[in-house]
Amino acid sequence: MAEKQYAVLGLGRFGFSVASTLYALGQDVLGVDIDEEVVQLHSHDLTHVVAADTTDEESLKAIGIRNFDVVIVAIGSNDMQDNLMTTLILKELDVNHIVVKAVDLRHGRMLEKIGADKVVYPERDMGQRVAHNLVASNILDFIELSPNFGIVELSVPEKFINKKLVESGIREHYGLNVVAIRNGKDIFVPPSPDRIFIEDDILVVVGKSEGIRMLEKET
């Protein structure tokens, strides 16, 4: 996974979860929040953390927001106006890729109309993930990226243990890409093709839902 530069605007529960996960995956992450106390709290958790009013165009210019590959607007549901205003300013500044947290479909449509590249619905998506986890107990986490495409975290199938990644046939037989392997506190991003699967490995795979379902049956 090539390193990119991400900016996460709003370090509430959702925003910090996104930011810290990206950082753990080896990405360069700037966290931005208007609250100085929140910034101090997370000052050592991300690549950089700054206090700024994201509804102020000059503040966004000052932190070099146009230099980031992806900007995630994670401003809370209680500040819908700030969420919309921030997205509008980012669009006017010609930011490369804007991902925005929406409260509901009406809010999401408004964000799409003002130029958000991707709108996410954390509460709806969490419901899907919980349902998926209940049906497939071997699945540790699941995120639907589109109706037919997702990213899933699951325990290594027993049949793959002591085999190299390149020998597993995950790409050839299931059409999936292994983007990371986690074991305890160790994480391999991207994993070497010669990495030998061991017990307690957790795989993070991306691909079509059909392939994910096929791999689920192997665990």
Disulfide bonds with the S-S distance in Angstrom:
none
